[in-house]
């Protein structure tokens, strides 16, 4: 456990390296990632209360991580993917989700208690992109179909949530990789990994703020369902790429467990997924 809670510092050049690795994973198993994108789309078509934004984002992160790990281990078919989803440590992930939901509830309770002092901020819905979209009352947005509004607000909101809360992706990664099983230990591992890689966290945080600003702008100019559907499709792709960057971050911070390394199959050089040399 001591080594589990001592994450590594990510080597320099991480941004370009993670772009190459994320693209290589999708090129290696396009059918698997198309299936995953469809699954993410179905999840984000549902109604997601604001209090469950982080648990839903954690669920999607787990699915993305399971897919990436399966592809790295040589499983490129949909049956391999379904087995990986089945074998996810659902009980530890549920514990982590409950801890996160409790944290969100406490934060919302504090914000509600300070509403008198924060009403200027709360009135403009700057808390998150999910809140910005879910409470929007412009004419163009109101005319969009409910399923499209759900897909937009959930996909963009969850992507922004993951970018702004990198510890969440790292905590899920610690569970999916089999390093910890308790929710509080997973959170601790995620926070420690962030502290070891503060510069990367700042880049993710800046990306979150930029996405928030872009979403606020888009929300007021989207008037047509066709344009909104295109943005929704791009938002699912963005969510997938954010999750893959989170996978690369978790993998380089914690490393693959020995049992996972032993399972890794040899991939032909023409299709090899790049990895960081220790």
N, C-alpha and C positions, 0 to 999 in steps of 0.2 A: 504493500500500500504506500510506503514511503516514496518509492520510485514513481508510482502512479501519480502522486500529487507533486511531482517535481518536473513540470513541463520543460521542453527544450526551447531555446531561442531559435527562431526561424532564420535560416541563412539569407544573406542579401540576394537580391534579384528575384524575390518571391513573386512580384506581380507578373512579369513576363513568363516565369516558370509555371505559375498556376494557370495562366491563359493557355499555354501549350498543353499542360496536362488535362485541363478541362475539355479542350477541343479534341485531344487524342482519345479521351474516354468516350465522347459522343461519336466520334468517327469509328471507333472500334465496335461499338454496339448501337447502331442507329435505331434499330427496332426497339431495343430495351428503353432507350431514352424517349422515343416517340410514345411508347406505352406509358412511361412515367409522366410525360407532359400531359397526356390525356387524363391520367389519374389526378394530377395536381389541378387540372381544369375542373374535373368533377367535384373535387373537394371544395374548391373556391366558388362553385356555383351555389353552395349551401349558405344559409344564413349563419353568420359568425358574430355573436355578441362581442362587444369591445373587451369585456372582461376575459374572454377566451381567445383573444388575438394571439397572445404569446403561446398558450398550449397548442393552438392550431398551427402556428409557425413551427413549433417544436416537432409536431407530427410530420409536417412536410419535410422538415430537415432530416428526420429519421429515415423517411422513404428515399430521399435523395442520397443520403449516406449509404444506405443498404444497397442501392443500385450501383453506386460508384465502387463500393467494396466488392460486390459480386463480379463486376466487369474486370476489376483488377485481379481477381482470383481466377479469371478465365471463364466465368459463366456469362454467356452472351445471349442466351435464349430467354424468352418470356417465362417458361417453366422454372428456369434458374432464378429468375427475378421473384416469382411468386413464392418459391421456397425461401428465398432470403427474407421476404416480407413476413412469412409465417414464423421464421426463426428469430426475428427481432426480439430483444428482451423487453417484451411489452409491459411486464409488471414493473420493472425499474423505471421504464419510460413513463408509465402511469404515475408512479410516485413522484418523479421529477415534474410532470405536468401539474400535479396537485400542489406541489410546493410553489411552482411558478404562478398558478392561478391564485393562490393565497397571497403571494407577494403583490400581484396586480390589484387584488381586492384591497389590500392595506393601502397601496398607493392611491387608488381611487377614493378610498375613505378619507385619507389625509387631504387630497385635493378638494373633496366635497366640504370638509370641515374648514378649509381655508378659502372657500369660494368667494367670500366677501373681498378678500385681498387679491385673489387671482382672477376675478371676473373678467378683466380686460383680456387676459390670455385665453381663458376658457371660452369667451364669447366668440373668438375668432378661430377656435378649434385648431390650435397649433400643437396640440399634444401629440398627435400622430396623423399620418396620412389616412389611416383607416377612419379615424374620427372626422377628418376633413371631408371625406367622401360620403360617409354614412349620414352626416348631418347637413349635407349640402341641399339648398332649396332653390337653386337657379332653375329657370324654366326649361333650358335644354336638358339638364340632368334629370329633372322630374319626368320628362317625356320618354326617357330611355326605358326599355323593358327591365323588370326587376332582376331577371337572371343576369343581364348584362351589367347592371349596377353592382350586383353581388360579386361577379367575376372581377370587375375592375377594382372595386374597393378592397376585396380580400387579397387578390394577387399583389397589387401594389402595396397594400398595407402590410402584408406579411413580409414582402421583400424589404420594405423600409424598417420593419421591426427587427429582422435579422441583421441588417446592416448596422442599426443603432444599438443592438444588443449582441455583440459578437460572443460574449460569454455564453449566450444561449446555445449557439451552434457548437461551441466547444464543449459545453456540458452534455449536450446530446451526443456529441462525438465520443466522449469518455464512456458513455453508457453503451453505445452501439459497438464500440471497439472491445467491449467486455472488460474495461479497466475498473469500473466501479458499478455498484448496484444500488446504492443508497442515493436518494435525491440530493441531500445536502452535500454529500461528498462530490457528486457530479457538479453541483454549483461551485464548490470550492475549487475543483480542478479547472473549471472554466475560468474563474476569476484569476487563478494563479497563472494560467496560460496567457491571459490578457496582460497581466502585470509583467510577464517576461517579454512581451512583444507589444509594448505601448505604442510604438510608431505605427505598426500595422493597425492597431485599434483606432488610432486617430484618423488614418486613411479611411477606414470603414465608417467611422462616425461622420467624417466630412461628406462621404458619398451618401449617407443617410440624410443629411441636411439638404444636400443638393436635390436628392430625389423628392424630399418633402416639398421643396420650393417648386420643382417641376410639376408635381402632382397638383398642387394648389393652382398653378397656372392652367394645366390641362383641364381641370374640373370645370373651369369657367368658360372654356372655349369649345368643349365637346358639345355639338348640337345634333349631329347625325348618328344614327345607330350603326351605319357602316364604318364610320371613322372610329366610333367607340369600340366596335368589335375588333378592328385592327389593333388599336391600342391595348385591348384586353389580351389578344394573342401575344403581342410583344411583352406584355407584363408577365405572362406565364414563363416566357423565355428568360426574362430578367430574373424571375424568382429561381428558375433552375440554375442559372449561372451563379447567382449569389450562393445557392446551396453548394454548388461544386467548389466554389472558392472556400466555403466553410469546411468542406471535406479536406481539401488540400491543407488548410490551416490546422485542422485537428490532427491530421495524419503526421504532419511535420512537427507539431507540438508534442504529441504523445507517442508517436511511432506505432507501427503495427505490432500487436502482441505476438509472441513467439508462435502460438498455435496458428495464427493467421498467416504468418510468414511461411510456416511449413505447408500451408494449404495452397500457397501461391503457385500457380502452374506456369510452366515456361511458355512464353508467348513468342511467336516468330518475330524476328527482328523487324520485318516489314510492318508489323502491327504492334510493336512494343509500345507500352505506355511509359512516357518518361518518368523517372523518379529521381529524387534527390540522393546524391551519394553522400554517405556519412563520412 
